[in-house]
Amino acid sequence: MGGYKGMELLEIIKSRRSIRNYKNKPVEEENITKILEAARWAPSGLNNQPWKFIIVQNSNTIKQISKFTKYSYIIEKAPSLIVVLLDKNLSYNREKDIQAIGACIQNMLLMCHSLGLGACWIGEILNRKEEVEKFLGIPNHLELMAVITIGYPYEEDIKTSSNRKNLEELIIKKI
């Protein structure tokens, strides 16, 4: 897949979907690098960049990680995972840092989509955060924030529709 190079940003945002099924095709290292490059350019308070990543491409490790969530069927099918961590040593305000991690993840999801890849943000795995951290040997100063599944989507999954509330429903008032 050649990606969506000519796509306008709003079109990329509107057409991105959470992809839960992947082709049995590895994600190239250059694409993983581009995804992480997009992640590191997310905004953060005081530019502290409180994120760290673990790249998982070993199928046995992916299968083991999948056991820590009720969404194991999504993780098991993914050829690549990016485990997103908060570096508490870099943190100056937990709330702002978690917001920055969210921006970092959004950048990754949008970059995946722009490269013709599919991705899904798995947050439910946080219900077993300590077990995942122990399994991956994550040091105490790092905290699991999410697991992102990444792979090549099937065409029918890309074309699914999505609904959003009307903008008028979201604006409380204009002052």
C-alpha angles and dihedrals in degrees: 000000000000097000129230102288096157095048118119115237095247090050090052090050094047095045098046114110135184102255116208102174127057140191117247092256126116121241111242118245091236089059092048087052091051091049092051091044089056089047095054092054093062115119119260134177112270085359088274092149093208096188132108128178141211115200113211120192102144107110094215092052091047090052091050093049090050090064091069095068140049085232092067090130089066096047094044092059095049117100091203137030131190112204109207118211136185113227101218090193088066095043121112099164118018095206094050091044092053089050088052090051088054090053090047091053092047089053089053093049092049092047091050090053093047089053093052092255128127125227141178129202107225108199098154088077086076087079085076097032097138092052093050092047090050093047092051093043092238112178119241094254090063123072128196113246103167147327117237117204115210133187147116110297128220112250094244092056092054092054098053114124126239131198129216131188116262112269089239089063091057101047110085095188145327115233 
